[in-house]
């Protein structure tokens, strides 16, 4: 039995979890708030898409930059600035008088959140070693993943009892607690004199993603033939190609392309792209459909995801431990396939709606698959890279996960047209199931378990 984590190490783990928890929680708490935001501020499906994607654009683009910034200026300083920025942006979202201000504030939230996740995980990798490090990463993964699913429940309660605005004001509490604990970790910032931040690369990435998302979202309203749509689409792709080319030649790349020569790292990130793209789209669509079409309150819609949250909280750490013993390949294959089956169970949703028979089975199967997937996936990716590059590897994987959600949410109108009706829900869950099954197949074909490979070689 492993020894409990105590003393300063426990404080470090608490700070790492809380800082990441805030960023992940806000990425999903918005899902259940979307109908209320649309009713209050107007804008329909387009406002709902941008409320999600404005956050994911800056989060996905700048999370790559965060690793080098924390190396250059210190992890504790970067976390502190990220928390303060996130708190200010959260208040701005809560006070937003119209969709434009809300979307701009959400983009600022994403920018601040981008500097929380890699620095938090870097704190863990620099504080813990060996078995303790694997255990700490497992705890971090389980709790931060649970936040993805707990967000809709917390948001629903706040919306029904007060207002959707309180779903963002509430961020101030965990931020204040984390800022209080930061100086009590006993960790001193270590800055690398040679580390540099690639601000031009970050700009190319953010503008490229932003332009691509504009094209995907606005095509539903304007059509592909409109100059704004095809112009931003082509421009976005050109900027993203320029970003990748820059990463091949710049001295301190945000995206070290040589990491993708490592089989488990490249395969794991491809699986992440498919799995988290489906996860983000599925969570958003279910939260909105349950309120706008099935007639559930915000709290009830949030409670709908509770079974999946419980499965992740109860089983994720155990799955990570078993994957460490048996290898990640089986878990990364079976988990996404179970998630795909959970999505397909939502095809039973009909006009005669029943949560207990149509949604609950899906949530249980989906949650079991997610619990089997998240920790082994993280461990396989980080375990494939030398510990000195763990922060960069984590930043890349988190960026892939956020960009995956960004692109699938932006593509929602391509799947459902203008309205998220019953037929649209069914189309979405089929798309999500295909993506998840693809993630499982990619994992089975590409992931190699080092321990098993050693045994086979012998």
N, C-alpha and C positions, 0 to 999 in steps of 0.2 A: 504494500500500500504506500502510495507516494505521500511525502510529508506535506502538510498544509503550507500555503504561502503566507508568510507573516512579515511584520516589520515594514521597513521602507520598501521592500519589494512588493508588498501588498498594496501600498499607496501608489506605486508606479503603475501596477496593473489596474487599479481603480481609475486613475487618471486616464490611462490609455483607453479603457472601456468607455468611460463617460464622454471623453472628447469625440471618439468615433460614433458613439451612440447618438449624440446630438445630430451629427451630420446625416447618419443613416435614418434616424427617426423622422427627420423633417422631409427626407426624400419620399416617405410613404404616408406620413400623416396628412399630406396635402390631398391624397387620393380621395379620402372620404369627405374632404371639405369642398371638392370641386363642384358638386351641384349647388351648394349654398353660395359659393363664390360667384357662380354663373348667374344665380337668381339675383344676387345683390348688386353685382357690377355689370352684368350683361356680357354679351360676346359669344355665348353658346359654346359649341364644341371647340372652336378655335381658341377661345380664352382658356378653356380647360387644358388643351394640349400645351399651350405656351406656359401656363402656370407650372406644368411639370417640366417641360423641356428647357425653359430659361435657366432653371436650376441645374439641370443635367449638362447643359452646354458648357457653362463655366466650370462646373465640378469636374467633368470629364477632361476638359482641355487643360486646366491648371493643376490637376492632381499629379500630372506628369512632371510639372515644374517644381512641385512642392519638395520632392526628394532632394534636389540640388540646392534649393533655397534653404532647407533645414540644415544641410551640410555646411553651407556657406555662412549662415547667421546663427545657427544653434537651434536644436529641437524645442527646447523649453520656450525660447523666445517666440518661435514660429507658432507653437500651440497657443501661447498667450494671445498673440495678435489675431490668430484665427478665431479664437473664442470671442474676443471683444468685437471683431468685425461681424461675426455670425449673430451675436446678440443685437447689435445695432440694426443689422439688416432684417432680423426677425421682427423687431418692433416696427420697422418701416413697412413690412408686408402687412402686419396687423392693422396699420393705420391707413393703408392704401385707399384712396377715394375712387379710383377707376382702374381698369385693366392695365393701362400703360404703366402706371406707377407700381402696381403689383408685380408685373412681369419684370420691370427693372430691378425692383427690390429682391425678387427671387433670383435674378442673375447675380446680384451681390452676395446673397446667401450662399449660392453655389461656389463663388470665388473664395469666400472665407472658409467654407467647409472643405474645399480642396486641400487646404493646408493642415487639416486636422488628422485625416486618416493615415497618410504615410508616416508622419512624425510620431503618431501614437504607436503604430506598430514598430517603428524604429526604436522607440523607448523600450519596448518589450525585448526585441532582439539584442539590444545592448545591455540589458539588465539581467536577463536569464540565459542560462546555457544548458545544453544537453537535454535531458528528460524534462527538467523544469521549464525550459523554453517551449518544448512541444506542448506541455500541459497549459502553459500560459497562453499560447497561441490558440489552443483549443477553447479555452474559456473566453478569450477575446472574440473568436469567431462565433461561438454559440450565442453570446450575449448581443453582439452587434447584429447578427442575423435575426435574432428574436426581435430586435428593434424594428426591422423591416416589416414584421408582421404585427407588432404591437401598436405601431403608429395609427392604423385605422381605428382601433378600439379606443385609444386615448383621444384621438381627434373626434370620433363620434360622440363621446360623452361630453366633451367641451362644447361641441356645436349645439347639441340638444339642450344643454344646461345654460349656455351663455351665448356664444357666437362663434362663427368660423374664425374670427380674428384671434380668439383666445387659443386656438390651436397653434398659433405662432408666438403669441406672448409667453406661453408656458415655457418656451426654450430658455428664458432668462434664468429659471431656477437651476437646472443642471449646469448651465454655464457658470453661474455664481459659485456653485459647489466645487466645480473643477478648478476655477481660478483660485479658490481658497486652498485647495489641496496642492496646487502646483509647487509653491515654494517649500512644501513639507515633504517632498519626495526625497530630498537630499541628493538630487542629481544636478551636476554642474554642466552647463553647456560646453561642448567641445566643438570648436569651429575648425574647418579644414581651410587653410589659407588659399589653397589652389582651386577650391570649388567655385564654380561660376554658374549663374543662372542664365538659361537661354531664353531671354525675354522675347527675342524675335521669333523663336520657334513656338513659344507659347501663343504669340499673337497669330501666327499662321494657322496653328491648330484651332484656336478659338473661332477665328473668322471663317475658316473652312467648315467647321462643324456647324456654325451658326447659319451660314449661307445654304448649306445642304438641307438643314432643318426647315428654313424658310420655304425652300422649294417643295419639300414633302408636305408641309402643312397647308401652304397657300394653293397648291394645285387643286385641292378639293373645291375651292371657291372660285379660282380664276381659270383653271384648266392648264394643261401642259404647254399649250401653244402661247400662253401669255409671256411677254418678255421678262417680267419679274420672276416668273417661275423657272423658265429654262435658263435665263441669265444667271440667277443666283445658284441654280443647280450646277451648271458648268463651272461657274466661278468657284464654288465651294470645292468641287473635285480638283480643280487646278491648284488651289491653295493647299489642299491636303497632300497632293503629290509633291508640292514644293516643300511642305513640312517634312515628309519622309526623306526626300533627297537631302535636306539640310541635316537631318539626323545622321546621315552617312558620313558627313564631312566635318561637322562642328566638333570642337575640342571636348566640350562637356555636354553630350547629348541628353535631352530629356528622355528619349526613347532609345536606349542602347540596342541597336538592331542585332548585335552579335548574340544577345541573350536568346533570341529566337532560334539559334542553331542548336540549342539544347532541346532535345525531343520532348521531354515531359513539360517543359516550360511553354513551348509553342503549342503543343497539343492541348495542354491545360487551358491556355488562353483562348484557343478556338472553341473549346467546350464552354468556357465562361461566356464568350460572345453569344452562343446559342442559348445557353441555359438562362442567363440573366436577362437577355432580351425578352425571352418568353415570360420570365418571372415578373418583370416590371410591367409588361403589357397586360398580363393576366390579372395582376393585383389592381391595377387602375380600372380596368374594364368591369371587373366584378364589383368593386366598390361603388362605381357610378351606376351600374345597371340595377343593383339591389335597391338603390334609393329612387332612381328616376323611373324605373319600369316595374319593379316588384313591390314598390310602395313601402319599403322598410325605412325606419328612422335612421339617422346618422349613427346613433348608438348601436342599433340592431345590426346595421351594415358592418360596423366595426367588430361587434361580437361574432359575426359570421366567420371571421378569420381566426378566432381564438383557438379552435382545435388545431390548426396548423401551427400556431405560436407555441402551444403546449407541446406538440410533437418535437419541434426544434429544440425547445428549452430542455426537454427531458432526455432526448436521444442524441443530440448533436455531439456532445463531448464524448459520449460512449462510442459513437461511430468513428470519431477521430482516433480514439485509442485503439480500436479494433483495426482500423486502416493502418495504423503504425505497426501493428503486429502482422497483419495478413497482406498488406499492400492496398493501395488506393484504387487500383483499376476496377475491381469488382464493384466497389461502392459507387464510383463515378459512372459506372454503366447502369447498374440496377436502379440507383437513385433517380436519375433523369427519366428513365423509362417508367418508373412509378409516378413521377410528376406528370408525365404525358398521359398516363392512364387517368390520373386525377382530373386533368383538364377535360378529357373526353367524357368523363362522367357528367360534366356540366351540359352535355347535349341532352340530358334528361329534363333540363329546365324547360317548362312550357308556360302557356298563358295561365293555366291553373297552377299557380306557384306554390311550392312547398319547400321550405328550407330543409326540413328534417329528411326528406326523401330525395331531394334533388341537389342540394348544395352540401349538406354535411358529409355525405360519403366522399364527395370530391375533396373537401377540405382535409379529411383524415388521410386519404391516400396521397394527396399532394404534399401534406405536411410530413408524412413518413418519408417520401422520396427526397424532400428537401433536407430533412435531418440526416439522411444517409449521404448526402452530396456535399454539403458546404465545408465541413472540416476536412474530409479527405481531399477535396479539390484544392483548398488553400495549402494544405500540407504538401501535396504533390508538386505544386508550382514553386513554393518557397524552398522545398527540400531539394529541388533540382538545381538550385543556384547557390553558389558559395555564400556563406553568412555575411561576408563583407558587402555583398550587393543585395542583401535582403530588403533594405528600404526601397531601392529602385525597383526590384522585382515586385514588391507589394504595390508600389505606386502604379506600375504598368498594369497589373492585374485588376486593381480597383478602377483604373481608367477604362479598361476594356469593359468591365461590368457596367459602369455608368454610361459609356457611349452606346453599349448594346441597348440599354433601356431607352436612351435618347432616340435612337433610330427607330425602334419598334413603336414607341409612342407617337413619334412624328408620322409614322406610316399608317396610323389608325384609320384615317379617312380613306385610304386606299382599300381598306378591308371592309369598313362598315358604311361607306359613302357618307351621307350627311347625318344620319341618326343612329344611335346605338339602340336598336330595337332587338327583339328576340332573335331574328335571323342574323343580325349583326353580331350578337353575342356568340351564336353558334359558329359563325365564320372565324371569330377571334380565337375561340378555344381550339378549333382545328389547327389554325396557324401555330398557336402556342404548342400544341401537342407535337406537331411536326418538328418545330425547333428543338424541343426537349428531347425527342427521340433521336434527332441528329446529334445532340450533345452526348447522349449515351453511346451511340455508335462510334463517334469520333474518339471517345475515351477508350472504348474497348479496342479499337484498332491502333490507337497511338500511344496510350500510356504504358509505360514499362515499370514494373515494381522492382526496384534495385535488389531487394533481398531475394526475391524469387529468381531474378535473373542470375544472381550469384550461385544459387542452389542448382539451377539448370546447367550453368556453365561447368559446375563441378561434377 
